[in-house]
Amino acid sequence: MLIQQGALVFAFIQPNSLLRTFFDDSFAGVHQLEWFDWMILLPYFTLLIILSFYGLHRYETIRMYLRHRKRLPKEPARRFEELPRVTVQLPLYNERFVVERLVEAVSKLDYPRDRLQIQVLDDSTDETHPFTQSLVARYRAGGCPIEYHHRTNRHGYKAGALQEGLKTATGEFVALFDADFVPAPDFLQRTIHFFSDPAIGVVQTRWSYLNRHYSILTEVEAMLLDAHFVLEHGARCGAGLFFNFNGTAGILRRRMIEDAGGWQHDTLTEDSDLSYRAQLKGWRFLYVPGIDCPSELPVESYAFQVQQSRWAKGLTQVARKLLPRILSAPLPFRTKWEAFVHLTPNISFPLMVVVSALMLPVMIVRFYMGWFQMLVIDLPLVFANFWSIGAFYLFAQRELYPDRWKRSIALLPMLMAAGVGLTITNTRAVLEALFGIQTSFARTAKYALGAEKKRVEAPEYRRRSGWLPFIELGIGTYFLMMVAYAIDTYNFLAIPFLLLFVGGYYWMGFSTLWQELQGRLRWQREMELARSAANRVQ
C-alpha cells in the first residue's frame, strides 16, 4: 500500500523530460505483462482495494461525526427525584500495583452510602489477593460500603467474575471500572441521571490517560484511542447506530444485562458481545464525550501488542458469533453496514501480511513496466489508505485539543509504524478467532505510572514474548532489503514509506527484547541481593 504511494509521488515530481521518458516507454510497450506478472499484480491490487474500503470508511466516519456531533448528549433531559441504587464492580486479576489507587478513588465517589454497593471481584492468584482483602476490610471498617469477593478459579475470566458478582449485587445499575482506572468523585452523579430515560441501557464515558506523556508509545496509544472515542463513538452514537460499551468507565442497567442474556465468556471482548446482543433487543446506548475517566496506558511494547491482539481477536469472535444475527435482523441497512464495518476491520491484518509478502515482487514488475499504467489505480488507493489515516487521527486530536493538536502531526509516522508493528500479533489473533481456537484472557500489566518516567520494577508481571520479536526483526530486515532495492532503482520517494515498515517492525522487536533483557537483569540482581542477605544472616 505504502509502496504505491511512494511510487505515485515519484512519478509526479520527476523533471518533465524524465516523465516523458516514462510515458513514452509505457506507450511503446517496453514491458508486456506476462501471466506471472498478472499472478502477482492481481491479488496485490485486489487486497489493496479491499483494504481501501476500510480507509474510505474513515472519511465517512468523519462526515457522520460532523453531521451528528450536536446530537451527542451533554446533560440528561431529566433527573431522578430519588437516586437509584448503584453497584460498582471492580474486576481484578493480579493487579497489586494499581488496586490501592482504584479502591481509594472509588471510596470517594460522591453518592449516598445507603444507595451504593462496591464489589471488589478478585480472581488474583498472587499477593494481590491477601493485600486487597485486608485493604477492603480497612475501608469497610471506616464506613465504606465495600465488599470483597474472591474466586479460586478464573472460570469465564472477567465475564465470569462480573456474572458471579451480579448474584449478590443490590443495584439497579452497575458501574464498571477496570483496575487501572481512576474515576472522579462526581462520576456517578454526572452519569446516573441519563438513565431517567427507561430506554437507555448503557452510558459510556470517554477515556483519558494518566500517563499519556510517559513515552512516544503511550502518546501513540492515546491518539489511537482518542480517535475511537471521539470519532467512532461520536459518529455512531450521534447517528443512532450500534456501538460498543468499552468494558469500563461506564454504567449499565442491570435489567438490560439480564434481558440480553447476561455476561457470556465465549469471546475475549465480553463488552462488545453484550453490547450487540443488547442493542439487538432494542436497548439504546449513550456516549457522553464531556465526561472522561482517567486510566493508565501500557508502557511496554509487548504489553501494548497483547492488549491490541486481545481486542482484535475478541472483536473478530463477536463478528463470527453475531454478524449472521445482525444481518438477518429487521434493521435498517445503514445499521447493518456500520455493524459489519465495526466488527470486521481486523481482517486487514492478515491481508496486510499477504500484501507485505508481495511488495518486493510488485516493485520489480512495476520497475520494468513503467509508471503511467498504474497511476489510475494508485491515486484512489493513496487517497483511501494513506491520506485517510492522517485525516482521521489528526481530526480527532483537533476536536479534543484545539490549541495544541498540531504537535500530533509529528507523531503520525510513529502512529503508522506502531500500526505496522501490530501486524503479526493481530494476524495470529484474527486467524485464531476465525478458526475457533480458544485462548485464555491475557491481562495487560499496569504499574500505577503517571507522566513521570519511572522504571518498571516488576519483571514477573511481564508476559514472555517468545518467538515474536525475532519474527518482527526478520520481517523488518525484509523491508530493509526493499529499501536497498528502491535505492538501486532510483525510486527514492518510496523509501520513506518503506522505512515506516522497517521502523514499525524493528521498534516492536528491539524494544520488546530490550525490555525483557532489562527485566531479567533486574531480577537476577534482586536474587543475588537476596542470597547475599540470607548468607549474612546465617
C-alpha distance (Angstrom), angle and dihedral (degrees) to the residues before:
residue distance angle dihedral
M1 . . .
L2 3.79 . .
I3 3.79 91.3 .
Q4 3.78 91.0 64.0
Q5 3.77 91.2 49.8
G6 3.80 91.3 54.7
A7 3.77 91.2 45.6
L8 3.78 92.0 49.7
V9 3.79 93.5 52.3
F10 3.79 89.4 44.9
A11 3.81 91.6 55.4
F12 3.79 93.9 48.3
I13 3.80 100.9 48.5
Q14 3.81 101.5 44.0
P15 3.83 117.2 110.4
N16 3.79 114.9 -84.1
S17 3.80 94.0 -108.6
L18 3.78 90.8 54.6
L19 3.81 91.4 47.0
R20 3.78 90.3 51.8
T21 3.79 88.8 51.4
F22 3.81 90.5 53.7
F23 3.80 92.3 46.0
D24 3.78 93.6 45.5
D25 3.77 91.4 48.9
S26 3.78 90.0 48.9
F27 3.77 94.7 51.7
A28 3.80 91.9 42.3
G29 3.79 89.8 59.7
V30 3.79 97.0 -121.7
H31 3.78 89.7 168.8
Q32 3.77 123.4 26.6
L33 3.78 114.5 -157.9
E34 3.79 113.0 -112.5
W35 3.78 126.7 -158.7
F36 3.81 90.7 -95.2
D37 3.81 90.7 55.3
W38 3.79 90.8 51.6
M39 3.83 90.5 49.5
I40 3.80 87.6 59.8
L41 3.79 101.1 37.6
L42 3.81 100.1 43.7
P43 3.83 98.4 56.7
Y44 3.80 90.3 38.6
F45 3.78 95.5 55.9
T46 3.80 92.8 36.5
L47 3.80 89.8 59.1
L48 3.80 91.3 45.1
I49 3.79 90.5 52.9
I50 3.82 90.2 51.8
L51 3.79 89.8 49.7
S52 3.79 88.9 48.5
F53 3.81 91.0 64.4
Y54 3.80 89.2 64.2
G55 3.80 90.3 44.8
L56 3.80 91.7 52.2
H57 3.78 89.2 48.5
R58 3.81 88.4 64.4
Y59 3.80 88.6 63.5
E60 3.79 89.8 47.5
T61 3.81 90.3 51.4
I62 3.80 90.6 53.2
R63 3.81 89.8 49.0
M64 3.81 91.8 49.5
Y65 3.76 91.3 48.0
L66 3.81 93.3 51.1
R67 3.78 90.7 48.0
H68 3.81 97.7 46.7
R69 3.81 107.2 25.6
K70 3.80 92.4 102.5
R71 3.81 88.2 61.8
L72 3.81 92.6 61.7
P73 3.81 109.8 111.1
K74 3.78 119.5 -106.4
E75 3.79 101.4 169.1
P76 3.82 130.5 13.3
A77 3.80 114.7 -98.2
R78 3.82 90.4 -133.5
R79 3.77 136.7 13.3
F80 3.80 132.2 -137.9
E81 3.77 113.9 -104.5
E82 3.79 88.1 -150.9
L83 3.78 118.6 28.4
P84 3.83 113.1 -117.8
R85 3.77 124.3 -127.4
V86 3.82 114.2 -88.9
T87 3.79 129.0 -163.5
V88 3.80 115.1 -156.1
Q89 3.81 112.2 -154.2
L90 3.81 120.8 -160.3
P91 3.84 110.5 -171.9
L92 3.82 112.6 -161.0
Y93 3.76 138.2 -177.7
N94 3.82 118.7 175.0
E95 3.81 95.1 -31.5
R96 3.80 102.0 144.6
F97 3.82 94.0 145.4
V98 3.79 97.7 56.2
V99 3.81 106.2 24.9
E100 3.81 95.3 87.7
R101 3.80 91.5 52.2
L102 3.80 90.5 48.8
V103 3.81 96.4 48.5
E104 3.80 91.4 46.6
A105 3.81 91.8 52.2
V106 3.81 94.2 47.0
S107 3.80 92.1 47.2
K108 3.82 87.8 60.5
L109 3.81 95.0 55.9
D110 3.79 109.5 134.2
Y111 3.79 100.0 -126.6
P112 3.80 132.9 116.1
R113 3.78 107.6 -84.2
D114 3.79 92.6 -139.1
R115 3.84 89.3 57.1
L116 3.81 96.1 45.6
Q117 3.80 133.3 83.0
I118 3.82 122.8 179.2
Q119 3.80 118.4 -161.6
V120 3.80 120.5 -167.2
L121 3.82 103.1 -159.2
D122 3.78 103.3 -164.7
D123 3.80 122.7 -176.3
S124 3.81 92.7 166.5
T125 3.78 121.8 147.1
D126 3.82 97.6 -172.4
E127 3.80 135.4 59.1
T128 3.81 89.4 -61.1
H129 3.82 87.4 83.8
P130 3.84 100.4 61.4
F131 3.81 92.2 34.0
T132 3.81 93.4 52.6
Q133 3.79 92.9 42.8
S134 3.81 91.3 56.5
L135 3.81 91.1 41.8
V136 3.80 91.8 54.5
A137 3.80 91.3 46.2
R138 3.79 89.8 54.3
Y139 3.81 93.6 50.9
R140 3.79 91.5 44.2
A141 3.80 90.7 53.1
G142 3.79 87.2 53.7
G143 3.80 91.9 58.6
C144 3.81 101.2 -94.4
P145 3.85 111.9 141.0
I146 3.81 92.6 -127.8
E147 3.81 129.4 140.5
Y148 3.77 132.6 -166.3
H149 3.82 121.4 -139.8
H150 3.79 120.5 -179.8
R151 3.79 125.2 -173.7
T152 3.77 121.4 -158.5
N153 3.81 91.0 -149.9
R154 3.81 133.9 42.5
H155 3.78 96.2 -134.8
G156 3.80 106.7 165.5
Y157 3.82 90.9 1.5
K158 3.81 111.9 -133.5
A159 3.81 93.7 -9.2
G160 3.80 90.2 51.4
A161 3.80 92.0 50.2
L162 3.81 92.3 49.4
Q163 3.80 92.7 47.8
E164 3.81 90.7 48.2
G165 3.79 90.3 50.5
L166 3.79 91.6 54.1
K167 3.81 89.2 65.3
T168 3.80 90.5 71.5
A169 3.80 98.9 25.7
T170 3.79 114.6 123.2
G171 3.79 98.6 -172.2
E172 3.78 127.3 105.0
F173 3.79 85.4 -148.2
V174 3.81 130.4 39.4
A175 3.80 123.0 -147.4
L176 3.81 116.0 -162.5
F177 3.79 128.9 -156.3
D178 3.79 125.4 173.8
A179 3.79 117.2 -138.8
D180 3.81 95.9 -96.7
F181 3.83 95.9 53.5
V182 3.79 126.3 99.3
P183 3.82 111.7 -162.4
A184 3.80 118.7 -158.4
P185 3.82 118.0 -115.0
D186 3.83 91.9 -108.6
F187 3.82 94.9 49.6
L188 3.82 96.2 108.8
Q189 3.79 94.7 40.8
R190 3.81 91.0 53.8
T191 3.81 96.5 46.0
I192 3.81 109.6 32.2
H193 3.81 96.5 71.3
F194 3.82 91.9 64.2
F195 3.82 85.4 72.9
S196 3.81 90.3 66.4
D197 3.80 81.5 94.4
P198 3.84 101.5 78.3
A199 3.82 92.4 -150.0
I200 3.81 92.9 64.4
G201 3.79 113.2 100.1
V202 3.83 102.3 170.7
V203 3.79 137.6 23.4
Q204 3.80 111.8 -163.4
T205 3.81 122.1 -169.2
R206 3.79 129.9 -158.9
W207 3.79 121.7 -93.7
S208 3.79 119.8 -124.9
Y209 3.80 126.4 -175.3
L210 3.78 133.6 -119.0
N211 3.81 93.7 -165.1
R212 3.81 101.8 33.3
H213 3.82 91.7 132.3
Y214 3.81 96.5 42.7
S215 3.83 92.7 105.1
I216 3.78 143.2 -24.6
L217 3.80 88.2 -90.7
T218 3.81 93.2 57.2
E219 3.82 91.2 46.0
V220 3.80 89.6 53.6
E221 3.81 91.5 47.0
A222 3.80 89.9 51.5
M223 3.81 91.2 51.6
L224 3.81 91.3 50.8
L225 3.80 92.5 50.6
D226 3.80 94.2 41.6
A227 3.80 90.4 59.5
H228 3.81 90.4 49.7
F229 3.78 93.5 52.1
V230 3.80 100.3 35.9
L231 3.80 101.4 39.7
E232 3.79 108.7 19.0
H233 3.79 97.7 39.8
G234 3.79 91.8 35.3
A235 3.79 94.1 51.1
R236 3.80 96.7 43.3
C237 3.77 96.4 43.6
G238 3.81 92.6 44.3
A239 3.80 91.6 49.6
G240 3.81 93.2 47.1
L241 3.82 93.5 -114.5
F242 3.79 129.0 138.6
F243 3.79 117.6 -82.0
N244 3.78 134.3 164.6
F245 3.77 135.9 -101.3
N246 3.81 105.6 -126.0
G247 3.79 97.4 -137.2
T248 3.80 95.9 -110.2
A249 3.81 142.5 41.8
G250 3.78 91.7 42.9
I251 3.79 145.0 86.8
L252 3.81 128.4 -121.5
R253 3.78 130.2 -162.5
R254 3.79 106.7 -119.0
R255 3.80 92.7 -141.8
M256 3.80 88.7 56.5
I257 3.81 91.7 53.5
E258 3.79 91.0 51.7
D259 3.81 93.9 43.0
A260 3.82 91.0 52.7
G261 3.80 92.4 52.0
G262 3.79 101.3 -93.3
W263 3.77 130.1 -96.8
Q264 3.80 110.6 -31.3
H265 3.79 125.4 -166.8
D266 3.80 104.1 -157.7
T267 3.83 89.7 103.9
L268 3.81 131.5 47.2
T269 3.80 91.4 -127.6
E270 3.78 101.0 58.7
D271 3.81 89.1 166.0
S272 3.82 94.6 61.3
D273 3.80 90.7 42.2
L274 3.81 92.4 54.3
S275 3.81 91.0 42.4
Y276 3.77 94.7 59.0
R277 3.79 94.5 41.3
A278 3.79 89.9 51.8
Q279 3.80 95.2 46.8
L280 3.80 89.9 48.8
K281 3.81 84.8 58.0
G282 3.80 89.7 56.2
W283 3.80 101.4 -100.3
R284 3.80 117.5 145.4
F285 3.80 123.5 -133.1
L286 3.80 125.2 -152.2
Y287 3.77 127.9 -155.7
V288 3.81 114.4 -160.3
P289 3.83 108.4 -166.7
G290 3.80 93.9 -178.9
I291 3.81 91.7 69.2
D292 3.79 116.2 67.7
C293 3.79 132.3 -175.6
P294 3.84 118.6 -154.0
S295 3.80 118.0 -126.2
E296 3.79 140.5 167.7
L297 3.81 123.9 -104.3
P298 3.83 123.0 -144.7
V299 3.80 110.2 -94.9
E300 3.81 98.1 -164.9
S301 3.78 122.5 75.4
Y302 3.80 95.4 -133.5
A303 3.81 92.0 47.2
F304 3.80 87.3 53.6
Q305 3.81 90.5 50.5
V306 3.81 92.1 48.2
Q307 3.80 91.3 51.2
Q308 3.80 93.5 47.9
S309 3.80 94.0 45.5
R310 3.82 90.5 51.2
W311 3.80 89.7 52.9
A312 3.81 91.7 45.1
K313 3.80 93.1 50.6
G314 3.78 94.0 42.9
L315 3.79 94.4 50.0
T316 3.81 90.8 48.0
Q317 3.80 89.4 49.7
V318 3.80 89.4 52.7
A319 3.81 89.6 50.1
R320 3.80 90.7 51.4
K321 3.80 91.3 46.9
L322 3.81 102.7 41.5
L323 3.81 110.7 19.3
P324 3.82 93.3 86.6
R325 3.80 89.1 52.9
I326 3.81 92.5 45.4
L327 3.80 94.6 48.1
S328 3.81 92.8 48.3
A329 3.81 94.7 45.2
P330 3.84 120.6 104.3
L331 3.81 92.5 -103.4
P332 3.81 132.5 132.3
F333 3.79 114.1 -89.2
R334 3.80 91.0 -117.8
T335 3.81 91.4 57.2
K336 3.80 91.4 49.9
W337 3.80 92.9 46.3
E338 3.80 93.4 49.7
A339 3.81 91.1 48.0
F340 3.81 89.7 51.0
V341 3.80 92.9 50.8
H342 3.81 91.7 44.7
L343 3.80 95.1 51.2
T344 3.83 100.1 40.8
P345 3.85 109.5 44.6
N346 3.80 93.4 104.7
I347 3.79 89.9 69.9
S348 3.80 83.2 81.1
F349 3.82 90.4 75.6
P350 3.83 98.0 65.7
L351 3.80 88.3 40.3
M352 3.80 89.5 54.6
V353 3.81 90.4 52.4
V354 3.81 89.0 59.0
V355 3.81 91.8 43.4
S356 3.81 90.1 50.8
A357 3.80 91.5 51.9
L358 3.82 90.2 51.5
M359 3.81 96.7 46.4
L360 3.79 98.1 88.4
P361 3.83 97.0 48.0
V362 3.81 89.1 44.6
M363 3.81 89.7 53.4
I364 3.79 89.8 52.1
V365 3.82 93.9 48.8
R366 3.78 92.3 47.0
F367 3.79 92.4 49.2
Y368 3.79 90.5 60.1
M369 3.80 97.7 40.4
G370 3.83 98.8 50.1
W371 3.80 128.5 -122.8
F372 3.77 108.9 -94.6
Q373 3.78 97.8 78.6
M374 3.80 92.6 58.4
L375 3.80 100.6 47.4
V376 3.78 92.9 88.0
I377 3.81 88.7 57.5
D378 3.79 97.5 37.4
L379 3.79 98.6 54.7
P380 3.81 98.1 60.7
L381 3.81 91.2 40.6
V382 3.79 91.8 53.8
F383 3.80 90.2 47.7
A384 3.80 92.8 48.0
N385 3.78 101.1 41.8
F386 3.77 110.9 26.2
W387 3.78 108.2 27.4
S388 3.79 91.1 43.9
I389 3.82 90.8 62.5
G390 3.77 93.1 55.5
A391 3.79 93.3 43.3
F392 3.80 93.4 47.7
Y393 3.78 100.4 49.1
L394 3.79 98.0 35.2
F395 3.79 92.1 49.2
A396 3.80 90.2 54.0
Q397 3.81 90.5 51.0
R398 3.78 91.0 48.9
E399 3.80 90.6 52.6
L400 3.80 93.0 50.4
Y401 3.78 100.1 35.8
P402 3.82 109.8 24.4
D403 3.81 92.4 168.5
R404 3.80 99.3 48.5
W405 3.79 108.8 21.0
K406 3.82 94.5 111.4
R407 3.79 90.4 76.2
S408 3.81 86.4 69.7
I409 3.81 90.8 67.1
A410 3.80 89.2 73.7
L411 3.82 89.8 51.7
L412 3.81 95.3 54.5
P413 3.84 94.9 90.5
M414 3.81 89.4 50.9
L415 3.79 90.7 48.0
M416 3.80 91.3 53.0
A417 3.81 91.1 44.8
A418 3.81 90.0 51.8
G419 3.80 89.0 51.9
V420 3.80 89.1 53.0
G421 3.80 89.6 49.4
L422 3.81 90.5 58.9
T423 3.80 93.7 57.4
I424 3.81 100.1 94.3
T425 3.80 98.7 42.7
N426 3.79 93.8 42.8
T427 3.79 92.4 46.2
R428 3.78 90.0 56.2
A429 3.81 90.1 46.2
V430 3.80 93.4 51.3
L431 3.81 93.4 46.9
E432 3.81 90.7 49.4
A433 3.80 89.2 52.1
L434 3.81 93.7 47.9
F435 3.81 92.6 48.8
G436 3.80 94.0 44.2
I437 3.81 96.3 -114.7
Q438 3.81 108.7 161.3
T439 3.80 121.1 -145.6
S440 3.79 133.5 175.5
F441 3.78 123.9 -93.2
A442 3.83 105.7 -91.6
R443 3.80 111.4 -148.8
T444 3.79 121.0 -144.1
A445 3.79 110.5 -126.3
K446 3.82 115.8 -125.5
Y447 3.79 127.2 -172.2
A448 3.85 108.0 -168.6
L449 3.79 91.5 -103.2
G450 3.77 124.3 164.2
A451 3.78 129.3 -169.2
E452 3.80 91.5 -66.8
K453 3.79 115.5 98.3
K454 3.79 109.7 -111.4
R455 3.76 132.5 161.7
V456 3.76 118.2 -106.3
E457 3.80 104.1 -119.9
A458 3.79 101.4 -171.3
P459 3.82 111.8 78.1
E460 3.81 90.7 163.8
Y461 3.82 88.1 66.7
R462 3.78 92.2 62.4
R463 3.77 121.2 96.7
R464 3.80 112.9 -131.9
S465 3.79 113.5 -110.5
G466 3.81 95.2 -152.3
W467 3.79 114.0 -177.8
L468 3.79 96.7 -8.1
P469 3.84 101.9 93.0
F470 3.81 92.1 48.4
I471 3.80 91.5 53.2
E472 3.81 89.4 48.1
L473 3.79 91.0 51.4
G474 3.80 90.3 48.8
I475 3.81 92.5 51.8
G476 3.81 90.0 45.2
T477 3.80 88.3 55.0
Y478 3.83 89.7 50.7
F479 3.80 88.7 56.8
L480 3.79 89.7 46.1
M481 3.81 86.9 59.0
M482 3.79 87.8 53.6
V483 3.80 88.9 53.5
A484 3.80 88.6 54.1
Y485 3.80 90.3 49.6
A486 3.81 91.0 49.3
I487 3.80 89.5 52.9
D488 3.79 91.2 47.6
T489 3.82 91.8 51.7
Y490 3.83 93.9 42.8
N491 3.79 92.0 -115.4
F492 3.78 90.4 139.7
L493 3.79 98.6 156.2
A494 3.79 91.4 59.2
I495 3.79 88.7 61.7
P496 3.85 98.1 79.6
F497 3.81 90.4 53.8
L498 3.79 92.3 47.1
L499 3.79 89.9 48.9
L500 3.81 89.0 59.4
F501 3.80 87.4 64.4
V502 3.79 92.9 43.7
G503 3.79 90.9 48.0
G504 3.80 94.7 45.1
Y505 3.79 95.9 51.6
Y506 3.81 94.4 39.4
W507 3.82 91.6 46.2
M508 3.79 93.7 55.2
G509 3.80 95.4 37.9
F510 3.81 99.4 47.1
S511 3.82 95.9 37.7
T512 3.81 91.8 51.5
L513 3.81 92.3 49.9
W514 3.81 91.6 46.1
Q515 3.80 94.0 49.1
E516 3.79 92.0 48.0
L517 3.80 91.4 47.6
Q518 3.79 91.2 51.2
G519 3.79 90.0 48.8
R520 3.80 92.8 51.5
L521 3.80 92.9 47.3
R522 3.80 91.5 49.2
W523 3.80 91.0 48.6
Q524 3.81 90.9 50.1
R525 3.81 91.1 50.7
E526 3.81 90.4 50.3
M527 3.81 91.0 49.9
E528 3.81 91.3 49.3
L529 3.80 90.8 50.0
A530 3.79 90.7 48.5
R531 3.83 91.7 50.5
S532 3.79 91.1 47.4
A533 3.79 90.8 51.4
A534 3.80 91.2 48.6
N535 3.82 91.4 50.3
R536 3.80 91.2 51.1
V537 3.80 91.0 52.3
Q538 3.81 90.4 51.9
